[in-house]
Amino acid sequence: MNFFSQLPDSVLQAGVIFLSIIIEALPFVLIGSIISGFIEVYITPERVYRFLPKNKWLRIFFGTFVGFVFPSCECGIVPIINRFLEKKVPSYTAVPFLVTAPVINPIVLFATYSAFGNSFRMALLRSLGSIIVAAVLGIFLGFFADATIQKENRKHLHEHDFSGLSKGQKMFQVFVQAIDEFFDTGRYLVFGCLFASLVQVYVPTRILTSISSTPFIAILLLMLLAFLLSLCSEADAFVGSSLIASFGLAPVLAFLVIGPMLDVKNLLMMKNYFKTRFIWQFIGLVTLVVLLYSWLVEVML
């Protein structure tokens, strides 16, 4: 106790924020890892293909909208997407799901609706933005880019045959796979949360608000802030609502749309699974589409 009292207040504040982000994120990473374990043990590529539409366009939109019925927090979505890719789900189906699942699920939409004073408009604008980004990414991966986005050394890392195991053995393997995924992903989460906590403490808010008078600059600024803060999609709407008086509707919308898609912790987790080239393409497209979408909202509303 005496040791902590000697630390500067800013260090203690950063520690508290770090722990709060970790405590908020870890349950979702754990849930994502457990789902990933179930996918690995119980879902075969053949079973996946039975559920997927045959048409490429329908597969893109299937991945975009399936988040309504299969929600996942962005803190745990990356290992789930990686496992789907290992089960031969096309990248143009999996990546749109990665983008929309943390936003269009009922919990996040209700949180957004509540945070902005029971605003259907903000919930609708947020979900529409994520759907547009997902569709653009799906079309890009489906028709214009290399569809293989996983790192070569990870493609066949988890290929096992569980068909001959008993029910009890299969369930045991679910948790074996989940624990392996949890610790593999968790180390990147820790570094991401540490960076986000340091940004929240040591980047003065007055610097941000002082350069936000131009809407275009304000949109870029809040997109960067969303990336650095790395908030959970279940909670970021309440932070966004506190910023709307200082920044306006369009910048806060950009903050809410890009945050669950692109933040420090997710980027570090993606780096563990996906090719660097794809990550740069992902960053570029997401940033460009969110920027244009928010700017159009600013002009039209």
C-alpha positions in Angstrom: 0.0 0.0 0.0 2.8 2.4 0.9 4.5 1.6 -2.5 1.3 2.7 -4.4 1.0 5.9 -2.4 4.4 6.9 -3.7 3.5 6.6 -7.4 2.4 9.7 -9.3 -1.4 10.1 -9.7 -1.2 9.8 -13.4 0.4 6.3 -13.1 -2.3 5.2 -10.7 -5.0 6.6 -13.0 -3.5 4.8 -16.0 -3.4 1.6 -13.9 -7.1 1.9 -13.0 -8.1 2.5 -16.7 -6.0 -0.4 -17.8 -7.6 -2.7 -15.3 -11.1 -1.4 -16.2 -10.5 -2.1 -20.0 -9.1 -5.5 -19.3 -11.9 -6.5 -16.9 -14.4 -5.2 -19.5 -12.8 -7.0 -22.5 -11.6 -10.3 -21.0 -15.0 -11.9 -20.6 -15.7 -11.3 -24.3 -12.3 -12.7 -25.3 -13.1 -15.8 -23.2 -16.5 -16.2 -24.8 -15.0 -15.7 -28.2 -12.4 -18.3 -27.5 -15.0 -20.8 -26.3 -17.1 -20.2 -29.4 -13.9 -20.7 -31.4 -13.3 -24.0 -29.6 -16.8 -25.2 -30.4 -16.4 -24.2 -34.1 -13.1 -26.1 -34.2 -14.4 -29.4 -32.7 -18.0 -29.5 -33.9 -18.1 -27.7 -37.3 -16.6 -29.3 -40.3 -16.0 -27.5 -43.6 -18.7 -29.6 -45.2 -21.2 -28.4 -42.6 -20.2 -24.8 -43.1 -20.7 -25.1 -46.9 -24.3 -26.5 -46.4 -25.3 -23.2 -44.7 -23.6 -20.8 -47.0 -25.4 -19.5 -50.1 -24.0 -20.6 -53.4 -23.9 -17.1 -55.0 -20.9 -14.9 -54.1 -23.0 -11.8 -53.7 -25.3 -13.6 -51.3 -22.4 -14.9 -49.3 -21.1 -11.3 -48.9 -24.5 -10.1 -47.6 -24.9 -13.3 -45.5 -21.7 -12.4 -43.7 -22.8 -8.8 -43.4 -26.1 -9.4 -41.8 -25.6 -12.7 -39.8 -24.4 -10.6 -36.9 -28.1 -9.8 -36.1 -28.5 -13.5 -35.0 -24.9 -14.3 -34.1 -23.7 -11.3 -32.1 -20.2 -11.0 -30.8 -18.2 -8.3 -29.1 -15.2 -7.0 -31.0 -13.0 -8.0 -28.1 -13.6 -11.7 -29.1 -14.5 -11.6 -32.7 -10.9 -12.0 -34.2 -10.3 -15.6 -33.0 -13.8 -16.5 -34.1 -13.2 -15.2 -37.6 -9.8 -16.9 -37.8 -11.5 -20.2 -37.0 -14.2 -19.7 -39.6 -11.5 -19.0 -42.2 -9.8 -22.3 -41.1 -13.1 -24.0 -41.8 -13.0 -22.7 -45.4 -15.5 -19.9 -44.9 -14.6 -17.4 -47.7 -12.8 -14.2 -46.5 -15.5 -12.1 -48.3 -18.1 -13.7 -45.9 -16.0 -13.8 -42.8 -14.6 -10.2 -42.9 -18.0 -8.5 -43.3 -19.1 -10.5 -40.2 -16.0 -9.3 -38.3 -17.1 -5.7 -39.1 -20.8 -5.8 -38.4 -21.2 -8.3 -35.6 -20.0 -6.0 -32.8 -22.3 -3.2 -34.0 -25.6 -4.5 -35.4 -26.3 -6.9 -32.5 -29.3 -6.0 -30.3 -27.3 -5.2 -27.2 -25.1 -2.6 -28.9 -28.0 -1.1 -30.8 -30.1 -0.8 -27.6 -27.1 0.8 -25.8 -26.7 3.3 -28.6 -30.4 4.1 -28.6 -30.3 4.6 -24.8 -27.1 6.6 -24.7 -28.3 9.2 -27.1 -31.6 9.9 -25.4 -33.7 7.1 -27.0 -32.5 8.1 -30.5 -33.5 5.7 -33.2 -31.7 7.9 -35.7 -28.3 7.4 -34.1 -28.7 3.6 -33.8 -29.9 3.5 -37.4 -27.0 5.7 -38.7 -24.5 3.6 -36.8 -25.7 0.3 -38.0 -26.1 1.6 -41.6 -22.4 2.8 -41.5 -21.1 -0.6 -40.4 -23.2 -2.4 -43.1 -21.8 -0.1 -45.8 -18.2 -0.8 -44.6 -18.8 -4.5 -44.5 -20.3 -4.6 -48.0 -17.4 -2.7 -49.4 -14.9 -5.0 -47.8 -16.8 -8.1 -48.9 -16.9 -6.8 -52.5 -13.2 -5.9 -52.4 -12.2 -9.4 -51.1 -14.7 -11.2 -53.3 -13.8 -9.6 -56.7 -10.6 -7.5 -56.5 -8.2 -8.8 -53.9 -6.3 -11.9 -52.9 -9.0 -13.9 -50.9 -6.3 -15.7 -48.8 -5.8 -13.3 -45.9 -4.4 -15.7 -43.2 -0.8 -16.0 -42.5 0.8 -19.1 -44.1 2.0 -20.5 -40.8 -1.5 -20.3 -39.3 -3.5 -21.9 -42.1 -3.1 -25.5 -41.0 -2.2 -24.8 -37.4 -5.5 -26.2 -36.0 -6.3 -29.0 -38.4 -7.4 -31.9 -36.3 -9.9 -34.8 -36.8 -12.3 -34.9 -33.9 -14.9 -37.2 -35.6 -13.8 -40.4 -33.7 -14.1 -38.9 -30.2 -16.8 -39.5 -27.7 -19.1 -36.7 -26.6 -17.1 -36.2 -23.4 -13.8 -36.2 -25.2 -15.2 -33.6 -27.7 -16.3 -31.3 -24.9 -12.9 -31.6 -23.3 -11.2 -30.7 -26.6 -13.5 -27.6 -26.9 -12.0 -26.3 -23.7 -8.4 -27.4 -24.7 -8.8 -25.4 -28.0 -10.5 -22.5 -26.1 -7.7 -22.2 -23.6 -5.1 -22.3 -26.3 -6.9 -19.6 -28.2 -7.5 -17.5 -25.1 -3.8 -17.3 -24.1 -2.7 -16.9 -27.8 -5.1 -13.9 -28.2 -4.9 -12.5 -24.6 -1.3 -11.3 -24.8 -2.1 -9.0 -27.7 -5.2 -7.8 -25.8 -3.0 -6.8 -22.8 -0.6 -4.7 -24.9 -3.5 -3.1 -26.6 -5.3 -2.2 -23.4 -2.1 -0.9 -21.9 -1.5 1.5 -24.8 -5.2 2.6 -24.7 -5.0 3.4 -21.0 -1.8 5.5 -21.5 -3.4 7.5 -24.3 -6.4 8.3 -22.1 -4.2 9.6 -19.3 -1.4 11.3 -21.1 -3.1 12.8 -24.2 -4.7 16.1 -23.0 -8.4 16.4 -24.0 -8.0 20.2 -24.5 -5.7 19.5 -27.4 -8.4 17.4 -29.1 -11.2 19.8 -28.6 -9.1 22.9 -29.6 -8.6 21.6 -33.2 -12.1 20.2 -33.8 -13.7 23.4 -35.1 -13.6 22.1 -38.7 -16.0 19.2 -39.2 -13.7 17.3 -41.5 -10.8 17.6 -39.0 -13.2 16.7 -36.2 -14.3 13.5 -38.0 -10.6 12.4 -38.5 -9.8 13.3 -34.9 -12.6 11.2 -33.4 -11.8 8.3 -35.7 -8.2 8.4 -34.3 -9.6 8.8 -30.8 -11.8 5.7 -31.2 -8.7 3.7 -32.4 -6.6 4.8 -29.5 -9.2 4.5 -26.7 -10.2 0.9 -27.8 -13.5 1.0 -26.0 -15.9 -2.0 -26.0 -18.8 -1.6 -28.4 -21.3 -2.2 -25.5 -19.9 0.9 -23.8 -18.6 3.3 -26.4 -22.0 4.9 -27.1 -22.0 6.4 -23.6 -18.6 8.0 -24.3 -19.8 9.1 -27.7 -22.8 10.8 -26.3 -20.6 12.8 -23.9 -18.6 14.1 -26.9 -21.5 15.2 -29.2 -21.8 18.7 -27.6 -18.2 19.4 -28.4 -17.8 17.7 -31.7 -21.2 17.3 -33.4 -23.2 14.5 -34.9 -21.0 13.4 -37.8 -17.7 13.1 -35.9 -19.3 11.2 -33.1 -20.9 8.9 -35.7 -17.5 8.2 -37.1 -16.3 7.5 -33.6 -19.0 4.9 -33.1 -18.8 3.2 -36.5 -15.0 2.8 -36.7 -14.3 2.0 -33.0 -15.5 -1.7 -33.1 -13.8 -2.3 -36.4 -10.4 -0.7 -35.8 -8.8 -0.3 -32.5 -5.4 -1.0 -30.9 -6.3 -4.3 -29.3 -8.0 -5.7 -32.3 -5.2 -4.6 -34.6 -2.7 -6.5 -32.5 -4.9 -9.6 -32.4 -5.3 -9.4 -36.2 -1.6 -9.1 -36.6 -1.3 -12.5 -35.0 -3.6 -14.2 -37.6 -3.7 -12.2 -40.8 -1.2 -11.1 -43.5 0.3 -7.7 -43.2 -0.9 -6.7 -46.7 -4.5 -7.5 -45.8 -4.3 -5.6 -42.5 -3.2 -2.5 -44.4 -5.9 -2.9 -47.0 -8.4 -3.3 -44.1 -7.2 -0.2 -42.4 -7.3 1.8 -45.6 -10.7 0.8 -46.7 -12.4 1.0 -43.3 -10.9 4.5 -42.7 -11.9 5.8 -46.2 -15.4 4.5 -46.1 -16.1 5.7 -42.6 -14.7 9.1 -43.4 -16.8 9.4 -46.6 -19.9 8.1 -44.9 -19.6 10.5 -41.9 -18.9 13.4 -44.2 -22.0 12.7 -46.2 -24.0 12.6 -43.0 -22.5 15.9 -42.1 -23.5 17.4 -45.5 -27.0 15.9 -45.6 -28.0 16.5 -42.0 
